[in-house]
Amino acid sequence: MLWLSEATVTTAIADISTYSGTNHLQIQSQNGGGNIYLNCVNGKVGIGSGSGQPVLPAMFCVGSTNQFQVSSGGAVTAVGLSTSGGLTVSGGTFSSSQALAGTLGGRTAWTPTITGSGAMTVASTTITNATYIRIGPLVWFELEFGTTLGGTLNQYVSATLPFTAASIGGRTALSGDFSYTDSSHWQPGYVVINNGATTVAIVVPNGGSFTTSGVTYFAVSGIFAVA
């Protein structure tokens, strides 16, 4: 039995009926905007187009693919504000192409291109770690690789970034450091991300150049603002 008190039912409702037997209620939309489902046995409520219904995985579900869910304990178990880069929350995993590229607390891999400056060449590059975490406009990255230096040794090696750096006046690297080794000992260095750059320069300090040909190993980390 449906009771309506001091309410007006408009033409937006096309039909009120039962589904899956007589214990459940379906309110069908006239304009095709989606139905409302009420499971009268367990109290679950669903609002959506009806796709996948009347199976309601949570106490309260919105959307045909349950973009919003509230569990029986009152916890929000799924949120989807957009299908093209908005906030998605599901099972404790947070992801968004606008705010977080990857998972909060996790890392996303990218494939950088490694080049030498001037006439210095790189060959047989092996990347063992190229990962980043993006939080809003900031990206923290970590890069480890080995490469064979050749040609005319120069001051820096470049690696493409996962995002283009912002133009905020001057150099945009907020911080960064690197070390390198020719298999005998590690040397300190620093990283530079120029204004609006798509690469990070891994630089030998004090205006010097790399001093050895052959395999050189790099360990780089830094943080920068995204364009």
ZALUM-506471 format. One line per 10 residues: their letters; for each residue x, y, z of C-alpha. Coordinates in Angstrom, 1 decimal. Last residue first. Example, Ala and Ser with C-alpha at 12.3 -4.5 7.8 and 13.67 -1.06 7.14 Angstrom:
<nodes>
sa = 13.7,-1.1,7.1; 12.3,-4.5,7.8
</nodes>
This chain:
<nodes>
avafigsvaf = 51.3,23.2,-16.5; 52.4,20.9,-13.7; 54.4,22.1,-10.7; 57.6,20.2,-9.8; 59.0,17.6,-7.4; 62.3,15.7,-7.6; 64.0,12.4,-7.6; 66.9,10.9,-9.6; 69.1,7.8,-9.3; 71.5,7.4,-12.3
ytvgsttfsg = 73.8,4.6,-13.3; 76.6,5.0,-15.9; 77.7,2.3,-18.3; 80.7,3.3,-20.5; 82.4,6.6,-20.9; 83.7,8.4,-17.9; 84.2,12.0,-16.8; 80.7,13.5,-17.0; 81.1,17.2,-17.5; 81.7,20.1,-15.2
gnpvviavtt = 79.9,23.3,-14.6; 80.1,23.0,-10.8; 77.6,20.2,-10.6; 76.9,17.4,-13.2; 73.3,17.9,-14.3; 70.3,15.7,-14.7; 68.1,17.9,-16.9; 64.3,17.2,-16.5; 62.2,17.3,-19.7; 58.9,18.7,-20.9
agnnivvygp = 59.9,22.3,-19.9; 57.5,25.1,-19.2; 60.1,27.0,-17.2; 63.2,24.8,-16.8; 63.3,21.6,-14.8; 66.8,21.3,-13.3; 68.2,18.3,-11.4; 71.3,18.1,-9.1; 74.5,16.1,-8.7; 76.3,13.9,-6.2
qwhssdtysf = 78.8,11.2,-7.3; 78.5,7.4,-6.5; 81.6,5.2,-6.6; 83.1,2.4,-8.8; 80.3,1.3,-11.1; 80.5,4.6,-13.1; 78.1,6.1,-10.6; 75.4,8.8,-10.5; 73.5,10.7,-7.9; 70.4,12.9,-8.2
dgslatrggi = 68.6,15.7,-6.5; 65.4,17.7,-6.8; 63.5,20.5,-5.3; 60.9,23.0,-6.4; 61.8,22.5,-10.0; 60.0,25.4,-11.9; 63.0,27.3,-13.1; 62.3,31.0,-13.7; 58.8,32.4,-13.8; 55.8,30.2,-13.0
saatfpltas = 55.5,28.4,-16.4; 54.3,24.9,-15.4; 56.1,21.7,-16.2; 54.8,19.4,-18.9; 53.8,16.1,-17.5; 55.3,12.5,-17.3; 58.8,14.1,-17.7; 61.2,13.4,-20.5; 64.8,12.6,-19.3; 67.8,14.7,-20.1
vyqnltgglt = 71.5,14.0,-19.4; 73.9,16.8,-18.4; 77.3,18.3,-18.6; 79.0,16.9,-21.7; 81.1,13.9,-22.8; 81.8,13.9,-26.6; 80.6,10.6,-28.0; 79.6,8.0,-25.4; 77.6,7.4,-22.3; 76.1,3.9,-21.8
tgfelefwvl = 72.9,4.0,-19.8; 71.6,2.9,-16.4; 68.3,4.0,-14.9; 66.5,5.1,-11.8; 63.8,7.8,-11.8; 61.6,9.1,-9.0; 58.8,11.7,-9.4; 56.8,14.0,-7.1; 54.2,15.9,-9.1; 52.3,19.0,-7.9
pgiriytant = 49.2,20.6,-9.5; 46.8,18.5,-7.5; 48.6,15.6,-6.0; 50.5,13.6,-8.6; 52.7,10.6,-7.6; 55.4,9.5,-10.0; 57.3,6.4,-11.2; 60.2,5.6,-13.4; 62.2,2.7,-11.9; 64.6,0.1,-13.5
ittsavtmag = 65.1,1.9,-16.8; 67.8,0.3,-19.0; 69.5,2.4,-21.6; 71.5,0.6,-24.2; 72.8,3.9,-25.7; 73.4,7.5,-24.7; 75.3,10.0,-26.8; 77.2,13.2,-25.8; 77.4,15.6,-28.8; 75.5,18.4,-26.9
sgtitptwat = 73.4,17.0,-24.1; 72.6,13.3,-23.8; 69.1,11.8,-24.2; 66.8,9.6,-22.2; 63.1,9.1,-23.1; 60.9,8.5,-20.2; 58.3,5.7,-19.9; 55.8,6.4,-17.1; 54.8,4.5,-14.0; 52.1,5.5,-11.5
rggltgalaq = 52.7,5.4,-7.8; 50.6,4.7,-4.7; 49.8,6.8,-1.6; 46.7,8.2,-3.3; 46.3,6.1,-6.4; 47.2,7.1,-9.9; 47.2,10.5,-11.4; 45.6,12.4,-8.6; 43.8,15.7,-8.9; 42.7,16.2,-12.5
sssftggsvt = 43.2,12.6,-13.8; 41.4,11.4,-10.6; 41.9,8.4,-8.4; 41.2,7.5,-4.7; 41.2,3.8,-3.7; 39.4,3.0,-0.4; 37.1,0.4,-1.9; 35.9,2.8,-4.6; 36.3,6.5,-4.9; 36.4,8.2,-8.3
lggstslgva = 36.8,11.9,-8.6; 36.5,13.3,-12.1; 38.6,12.5,-15.2; 36.1,11.5,-17.8; 33.4,9.4,-16.2; 32.5,12.0,-13.6; 31.4,12.3,-10.0; 31.8,8.7,-9.2; 31.5,7.7,-5.5; 31.6,4.2,-4.0
tvaggssvqf = 31.6,2.8,-0.5; 30.1,5.7,1.4; 29.7,4.3,4.9; 26.3,4.1,6.7; 26.7,0.6,8.0; 24.3,-0.8,5.5; 26.6,0.6,2.8; 26.1,3.8,0.9; 26.7,3.7,-2.8; 27.2,6.3,-5.6
qntsgvcfma = 28.2,5.4,-9.1; 26.0,2.3,-8.9; 26.4,1.3,-12.6; 22.9,2.3,-13.5; 23.0,5.3,-11.2; 22.5,5.9,-7.5; 22.7,3.1,-4.9; 21.6,3.1,-1.2; 21.9,0.0,1.1; 24.5,-1.5,-1.2
plvpqgsgsg = 24.8,-4.1,-4.0; 21.2,-3.5,-5.4; 20.2,-6.1,-7.9; 16.8,-4.7,-9.2; 18.6,-3.6,-11.3; 21.6,-4.0,-13.5; 20.5,-1.3,-15.8; 17.4,0.3,-14.2; 18.2,3.8,-15.3; 19.0,5.0,-11.8
igvkgnvcnl = 17.9,5.3,-8.2; 18.2,2.3,-5.9; 17.0,1.8,-2.3; 17.8,-1.2,-0.1; 15.4,-1.7,2.9; 16.2,-5.4,3.3; 12.7,-6.9,2.6; 11.0,-3.9,1.0; 13.6,-3.6,-1.7; 12.8,-0.1,-3.1
yingggnqsq = 13.6,0.8,-6.7; 13.4,4.2,-8.3; 13.5,4.5,-12.0; 15.5,6.6,-14.5; 15.2,9.7,-16.6; 13.0,8.0,-19.2; 10.5,10.8,-19.2; 7.7,8.8,-17.5; 9.9,7.5,-14.6; 8.9,4.2,-13.1
iqlhntgsyt = 8.5,3.8,-9.4; 9.3,0.1,-8.5; 8.4,-1.5,-5.2; 9.6,-4.8,-3.8; 7.9,-7.6,-1.9; 5.4,-8.8,-4.6; 7.6,-10.7,-6.8; 10.8,-9.6,-8.5; 9.2,-6.2,-9.3; 6.1,-4.4,-7.9
sidaiattvt = 4.5,-1.4,-9.6; 4.2,2.4,-9.7; 3.9,3.7,-13.2; 4.6,6.8,-15.3; 5.7,9.2,-12.7; 6.7,12.6,-14.1; 3.0,13.4,-14.6; 2.9,15.0,-11.1; 2.0,13.5,-7.7; 1.2,16.2,-5.2
aeslwlm = 1.8,15.7,-1.6; -0.1,16.4,1.6; -0.1,12.7,2.6; 0.6,10.0,0.1; 0.4,6.4,1.3; 1.3,3.5,-0.9; 0.0,0.0,0.0
</nodes>
